Every structure is written in C-alpha cells, then in structure tokens.
C-alpha cells in the first residue's frame, strides 16, 4: 500500500467533519465579535488599481450598469473618487443630494458635479474647484446627513446640499434601505444632533449576534466583492448607469389631490418638516461653508396644474415650503438659494426633479456662480 | 443546476451510498434520475412543455433501448418492474397537479392526468410494436439516429426552433406571434443525443453489452451528468454501475471534496468572473485594447471554471454512489499545442467525435480508390470534425467559424509536427532552450484558443469582428 493510501485510510471522517464544523463556527463567532465589515469595506480596488467612481454606487440593474446598490458606506465611499489622494491645489466641493444630484438618466459627464468641474473655477490662491458628486438616489434629509457625516472625513472645503420638499417629511426620513441597514450609524447621528426621529423605529434593522456572523453578513460581503468586480467594467467602459433609450416622461396631467404625505391644506408648519436635519448638517460642517439649494422642479401646464405644480407637489404646500425655508435660512444666517423655477419645463426627464443634460448644465452655471460668490468671501 | 439542486443531489447520493445495495440501489438511482429530468427541466412559455420534454427524453431512451437490446426472456420480470417504475414516476409527477400547495416538481403545472395516461399508453403500444417488428430493427436504428439528429438541428438552428415554437404554440392554442427561439429549453438534449447516438452506433457494430432498461435509462439520464456531461460510454458506465466501489466512506469523502471544488469553481470563481467577462453587451462598449484583452482573458478563464466546475460536481456526485464518470478536463490551458489542448478540453466530447466521426472518416478516405496523400485527409477530417463540434453548440456562423478556427489550428500543428519530426529528429536541444520553446508554445496555444473564444462567446460575426479590431487596435 502506498503512503498516500495509508494516510487516506487513517483519516477519521467524523473527526474531520467535527473539526471543520468547529473551525467554521469559531470563525463565524470571531467575525461577529470583531465586526470587520467597516474595515473590509475600505479595502478597495478603486483609486488603486482602477479609477474611482465619480458617483456613489447605486443601481437596480447591476449587470447592465456595472454598478450596484449596497449598504456598506465604507465600501461605497472607498469606491468613489473622493477617496483618492487629493491634489494639493484642489478646492474640494462636495455635492450632497438626491437622484437629481446623483444624475439619474445622465451620463457621468452630464451630472451637476461634472458640469461644475468643466467650468474650471479657480480661486484667487490658484486652487482649482473640484466638485465631487455625493448625491444618492433617495429622498431623505437624514440620508443626506448620513452621507455628509462620511463626506466630512474627506477634507471638504465647501459643501453644497441640494434638496427638494419631498426629502423633508418625517415619514420619508427612515424610508431608505441605506438608512434601515445602517441603524447604528443613524442612531449615532440622532444622539449627536438630537434629530427628531424615533431611534427605535421598526424600520431600522437591528442586528442580532447571528446576523453579524459571516453567514448573517454573506449578502453584504458578496456585495462588497461584486462592487470591486463591477469596477473593472466601470473602468473599461465608463458606464455606471443603464440609461434606456426610451422612458416614460414626467407626468403633465395631474391628479386633483391636495394632500401631501399626511399633511392637509391650508398651511404647512415648520414642525412638519425635518429642518433639524439641516441644522445638524450646519453643526456637522463646522467652519466649512455650506450652501443649501432648493433644486429646480418641473412646473406643469396640464390638467389640474392650477392645483398642483407637478406629480409631487400641490401648489399650496410647495409655496408654503419655499416661504418657510427662506425665512428659516434668514433666521439662521444660512447660505441658501432657491432655484425652484430656474430650469425650463422641457429640461426635465422622467420625474419632476430629474434634469436633462442641458438642464443640468443650466443649474451648474447657477451653482458655479454661487461657488464663486462664496469663495470670494473666504479668508 | 442551482445550489439547491446540488445540495439535494448530494444528500440523495449519500443516502443511496449508505442505505442501499443491490437491486434497491438500482431502483433508487433509476427513480432519482427520472425525477431529476423533470426537476431540472427549465420552464417554457409553451403550455406544459416543461412536462412533455422530459417525457420525450424518457420515451427516446426507452425506444433506443428496445431497438438496441435483444429480447431476453430471463429479464421479463425485471423489465415489467422497470416499466412500472418509469411510467409510475411520470404519472406521479403528472398527478402532483392535484396536490394543491405541494404542486409541483416541474417548473409549471403538469397537464391533466388523462393526457399523460393516453401518451403513456401510446408509447407503450409503440414500444410493443417495435419489439414485434424486430426483423426491421436495423433500419429503425438508422431512422432513430437520423431523427435524433433532426431534432438536434431543429433545436439548435434559430429559424427552425422559431418555426417549431410557433407550431407548438398553435397546437396548444397559444399566440404563435409570441414565439421565440428560447421557447424550447430542452434540458440536456445535446448530451442525451450523444449518448443515444453512441448506443445506436455501438449496437450497429454489435459492441453493446447486455443491460436492462433500468440500467440504460439510468445511464442515459444519470442526474449528475444530465445538464453538462460528461458524455460517458454505456459499457463503461454499466460496469461501474453493477459493481460500484465498496469503499463507501472513502467514496463519499472523495466525492464531497470534488463537489466542493466544483462549487468553488462554478459558483464563486466563474460566476464572479462572469461580471466582467466578454459578452455581447460589453463587446460593444469596451473601447481600449487593453480592457478588451482583459475581458477576453476573463472569458477564457470563466468558461473553463464554469464548465469544469459543473464537471467536478457531476464527477463528485457520481463518486459518492461509486460511479466514476470520465474526466472531462485535464489542465487544458497549460497545454503547449492545440492537439494537446483538445486532448484535455471537453475530453469526452472530443473522444466521441474522434471515435464516431474522425477515425471512420479518415479510414474511409485512406482506403478505397481515393489514393489521397496524408495532408488532405487530415485537413478534411479536422474540418469536418471541428466544424461539427462547433455546430453542436448551436447552428450559427460564429460556432461554424470557431470550429473552422480550431480545425485549421489542428491541421497546421499536425503539419508542423510532421515537418519538425522529419527535420530535427536528431538535434539535441539544450534544456533551457527547451523551456524557452515550451513557454512560447504555451503562449501561442493559449492565445490561439483564447482568440477563438471571440467567435464562441458572441452571437454574430460583425460583433466578433469589432472585438478583433479593438483587440489589435484597429477600431475607429
């Protein structure tokens, strides 16, 4: 009998199985105890082997867009160009907002940030304005705040926070899976800035010990790996979004519905909106200038357009919102610009906030002017 | 096969290896394989087709067995039992239609039981009729072989597949305008066809051993090898099947290791590489040569890991029940010439074509009144064999060109080897020089094979042309 056969014959299969199982359980427990996902998320091929993405990862059709939605914020930021080593002469402007800022139905070079960069804004000290697209296609100010909390780690020189009324209602704040799957971080924000959200909201996914094991976190781990793999196609093609040739255009004929979320006319109150999230953003940014922008909306001319501006907003609530926000900005001394009607109706695509490339360029011109105004006032 | 299928099959094979011996094992393997044909069959948009396609597979197996095996009164009792099991499984799966929430093992609801009974009765009568006319079995064997190839062409040629789909939709009272070429996802037909054709040819050559209907059905529809091979030979399979290795623990361990390796290759590595491997979508999007090379290399690796992963799983499952299915791969990408590559890539398919096409064809061309020199015989043999291997994957220009690509490669290698053999037979080559030559031989072989995948991976010659242009920096 050969030595190999002798060795094989000496193997005790139940023992082997027991050892394998024990090792597997031990590894899982160790994983749950150490919780290495944030550290693992930071390990990235982006900005190392391949260029960083120019917007945060998000997609419903990963195989067509070479992109995917995941909930590990460390991995999301590690894949973004904002994580690359900054240039010395860079003035880092970070754009935070919803799908409009992210650039839904827009190529990477047609987003707001891309157009701002194409304007080649230069500070008196020679630094070049570099806008980073940190928009994420979810309408929630707490989501924006969460993104901002991460953005602060990447040495911003200026923050531009774009929003629309749909991001303000309290019932929208914890609606996004990104928030629901980052419950610990959301609670940390709440405790730091005393947000008006329920930290024990049932929407927030609390992880038990088993959920933190390798088995429990298998989806997150797989997503991190897939994000790296899709990076190769991103680098090879420059595609990070599947843009269909045809899509349903934004609604022109509207319903006669007057309510907005659970709010009824005649008046919108300050307490109805998550203004506290904006205040938290100002506190979080500290000395770094922050510019709030009410983003453009589509103003319809169709049926019931005398009652509503568009699919999202009855006129009464949107008018009140604009008035309220302007007065709050004035009260707190915030830099705030209201560009609600500054893009013509034909420059909106599939929703009342998504812009065409031309619309995006027009908004970029306005914001570039604001950036110049702000930086001229900097010390 | 999905992970769920593999898990259940693993448990089933372990149960068989532990609990059953002799006849009981035989019936369990037969029943398991029959259930698997229905379970693995993908859904079709044509009503009940995912039930009828497995029934036709089973029917073809039974008919080929009747045509290839002589009447043997000694196995009459066993035959009755096996027919009972086969028809019982089909009827049972059909009856799951009435099981309420427990329905169904098939992808969609099976047809009404009365239809199944009628079809089984017709098949039974047909079988009896075939046995009765045993004097014309030789002609019937030819006819069966041609029918198998005709069905193959119908399925693999898009235009015919579309017509067939329209016909079936009409027959089932569905809208024929909705027909597509993907309406006929006949599980494992390519592999089944090869097993049946080999059986027919061996029966014609009187080389078939004696085996029962149950044994033959298990061979033809053996569940681990149903979806992706390997293409075993019946006499080899039956030998293992009748006297499986008795080292149950060792078999289980070796089999499980092989299944695990297969899972890793297929579901971890190949599926990950698939995210950036060459396909018809990214072939049009990648612009830089370096990235095109990367997606092409990835495709090359992914294809090997995917296919050999499935083979590992099949071999592992077979090993657990003591059946050693033949190897299909032997480090093909490390080969230093194309002939060696084809001796280690999809080995059972290459062997099948070698045994049933290339060898008979070249024998035919060498003999008779042709008096041809060697090179045209080799060229004709290689072109016929390799283009047919290409067309086996699908009847398209791209698969044809892929076959031709390899045929020409093999021919050139054959002539080169012959040329070198005559000229440098006594020249001693220094070991380091030999290593150098081996490395370049490998480099050329690997790239020839990899560039060949451009034809294989893509649906049309125009898109393949675009990829070649990009690879060599000729694109606009």
Boltz contact constraints between the chains, C-beta under 6 A:
constraints:
  - contact:
      token1: [A, 13]
      token2: [B, 249]
      max_distance: 6.0
  - contact:
      token1: [A, 13]
      token2: [B, 253]
      max_distance: 6.0
  - contact:
      token1: [A, 229]
      token2: [B, 272]
      max_distance: 6.0
  - contact:
      token1: [A, 229]
      token2: [B, 275]
      max_distance: 6.0
  - contact:
      token1: [A, 230]
      token2: [B, 275]
      max_distance: 6.0
  - contact:
      token1: [A, 232]
      token2: [B, 276]
      max_distance: 6.0
  - contact:
      token1: [A, 233]
      token2: [B, 276]
      max_distance: 6.0
  - contact:
      token1: [A, 236]
      token2: [B, 286]
      max_distance: 6.0
  - contact:
      token1: [A, 236]
      token2: [B, 291]
      max_distance: 6.0
  - contact:
      token1: [A, 237]
      token2: [B, 285]
      max_distance: 6.0
  - contact:
      token1: [A, 237]
      token2: [B, 286]
      max_distance: 6.0
